[in-house]
Amino acid sequence: MSFDFSGRIVVVTGAAVGYGRAITESFASRGATTYALDKDAERLTPESFSSGRIVTHVVDITDRDALGGLFAAIEREAGPIDVLVNNAGGALGRGFVPVEDVDFGDWDAVLDVNLNGTFAAIRAVAAGMKRAGRGRIVNITSGAGFRASRTGVQAYTTAKHALHGLTRHLASELGPFGITVNAVAPGIQPISPGVERQWAGYSDEVRANIIAGIPLRSLGTPQDIANAVMFLASDMAGYVTGQILPVNGGAF
Ligand SMILES: NC(=O)c1ccc[n+]([C@@H]2O[C@H](COP(=O)([O-])OP(=O)(O)OC[C@H]3O[C@@H](n4cnc5c(N)ncnc54)[C@H](O)[C@@H]3O)[C@@H](O)[C@H]2O)c1
């Protein structure tokens, strides 16, 4: 099965590393003009990507004014956005703290990027997609959208659960306008600095148990996540909306 995104305008948040980078490269290699957004100016350099079809913009998605202004500028420059992938997020290097000791600033920060930033990005593209009569929104969530996060971070679990709710709600709201809204829920992959630290903190036994709990017996690759996003963003998935697709080797 091949997917052609020639002529399509795609925006990916959190594109500097890990899943976001693989998703960005996958769209560009299939012909899309791909806008790669991240707050990490050091890693999000144009020359670090393989394709000239990738346009980088440094932005903090929790800065609502900056984000709204950037999406408006992209639409002026390129036309309506066909695909939005909300990938920016993560536990922001936080780890387990007993609930009674959680710092409110940490709670807010994790919800801000994972949930509020995603909402702000969707809010920014919705009107243009409605005018175009089509659009694809894919939210990158997590196994932590179904159960407690391995990170131990309450706000991360809460934000990813909320994103599943937002995905279903907006599928219902935006479906009549030809816009689909779906989510990809990855399992753990130590492919970005935060998750590498988390994985390195586990004993050999814990790591072996995690892999033994995955029917396909591997952690998978960022390309596995990108492949699922390609499907949900493609014409092939035109009748799929409001769905959460776990891409985790079959782990429960
Ligand atoms: N890697 C995993 O094991 C795993 C598992 C399940 C879900 N996820 C989710 O997948 C997504 C990508 O994770 P990852 O591990 O590839 O990378 P990551 O979690 O380290 O970060 C993703 C990118 O988001 C960017 N980012 C963070 N806050 C931002 C902000 N306010 N504005 C703009 N950009 C911001 C970071 O700079 C980074 O480049 C995240 O939403 C994460 O929660 C990851």
PDBQT file of the ligand as one rigid body, heavy atoms in Angstrom, charges set to zero:
ROOT
HETATM    1  N1  LIG A 301       8.536   7.836  23.114  1.00  0.00    +0.000 N 
HETATM    2  C1  LIG A 301       7.606   7.163  23.762  1.00  0.00    +0.000 C 
HETATM    3  O1  LIG A 301       7.871   6.142  24.373  1.00  0.00    +0.000 OA
HETATM    4  C2  LIG A 301       6.172   7.637  23.741  1.00  0.00    +0.000 A 
HETATM    5  C3  LIG A 301       5.188   6.728  24.129  1.00  0.00    +0.000 A 
HETATM    6  C4  LIG A 301       3.860   7.109  24.087  1.00  0.00    +0.000 A 
HETATM    7  C5  LIG A 301       3.526   8.377  23.661  1.00  0.00    +0.000 A 
HETATM    8  N2  LIG A 301       4.496   9.261  23.302  1.00  0.00    +0.000 N 
HETATM    9  C6  LIG A 301       4.084  10.587  22.849  1.00  0.00    +0.000 C 
HETATM   10  O2  LIG A 301       4.601  10.798  21.560  1.00  0.00    +0.000 OA
HETATM   11  C7  LIG A 301       4.877  12.191  21.381  1.00  0.00    +0.000 C 
HETATM   12  C8  LIG A 301       6.313  12.352  20.936  1.00  0.00    +0.000 C 
HETATM   13  O3  LIG A 301       7.164  11.782  21.907  1.00  0.00    +0.000 OA
HETATM   14  P1  LIG A 301       8.712  11.528  21.661  1.00  0.00    +0.000 P 
HETATM   15  O4  LIG A 301       9.133  10.537  22.686  1.00  0.00    +0.000 OA
HETATM   16  O5  LIG A 301       8.942  11.268  20.228  1.00  0.00    +0.000 OA
HETATM   17  O6  LIG A 301       9.384  12.945  21.959  1.00  0.00    +0.000 OA
HETATM   18  P2  LIG A 301       9.375  13.880  23.281  1.00  0.00    +0.000 P 
HETATM   19  O7  LIG A 301       8.297  13.465  24.202  1.00  0.00    +0.000 OA
HETATM   20  O8  LIG A 301      10.739  13.956  23.835  1.00  0.00    +0.000 OA
HETATM   21  O9  LIG A 301       9.041  15.319  22.702  1.00  0.00    +0.000 OA
HETATM   22  C9  LIG A 301       8.409  15.582  21.524  1.00  0.00    +0.000 C 
HETATM   23  C10 LIG A 301       8.818  16.932  20.998  1.00  0.00    +0.000 C 
HETATM   24  O10 LIG A 301       7.868  17.890  21.493  1.00  0.00    +0.000 OA
HETATM   25  C11 LIG A 301       8.555  19.096  21.672  1.00  0.00    +0.000 C 
HETATM   26  N3  LIG A 301       7.821  19.953  22.590  1.00  0.00    +0.000 N 
HETATM   27  C12 LIG A 301       7.624  19.745  23.907  1.00  0.00    +0.000 A 
HETATM   28  N4  LIG A 301       6.948  20.779  24.427  1.00  0.00    +0.000 NA
HETATM   29  C13 LIG A 301       6.702  21.638  23.398  1.00  0.00    +0.000 A 
HETATM   30  C14 LIG A 301       6.057  22.885  23.302  1.00  0.00    +0.000 A 
HETATM   31  N5  LIG A 301       5.520  23.479  24.375  1.00  0.00    +0.000 N 
HETATM   32  N6  LIG A 301       5.987  23.500  22.102  1.00  0.00    +0.000 NA
HETATM   33  C15 LIG A 301       6.542  22.928  21.013  1.00  0.00    +0.000 A 
HETATM   34  N7  LIG A 301       7.177  21.747  21.049  1.00  0.00    +0.000 NA
HETATM   35  C16 LIG A 301       7.259  21.112  22.224  1.00  0.00    +0.000 A 
HETATM   36  C17 LIG A 301       9.916  18.691  22.233  1.00  0.00    +0.000 C 
HETATM   37  O11 LIG A 301      10.876  19.728  22.063  1.00  0.00    +0.000 OA
HETATM   38  C18 LIG A 301      10.226  17.443  21.417  1.00  0.00    +0.000 C 
HETATM   39  O12 LIG A 301      10.982  17.754  20.272  1.00  0.00    +0.000 OA
HETATM   40  C19 LIG A 301       4.559  12.873  22.704  1.00  0.00    +0.000 C 
HETATM   41  O13 LIG A 301       3.251  13.414  22.634  1.00  0.00    +0.000 OA
HETATM   42  C20 LIG A 301       4.607  11.732  23.697  1.00  0.00    +0.000 C 
HETATM   43  O14 LIG A 301       3.777  11.980  24.812  1.00  0.00    +0.000 OA
HETATM   44  C21 LIG A 301       5.818   8.913  23.323  1.00  0.00    +0.000 A 
ENDROOT
TORSDOF 0
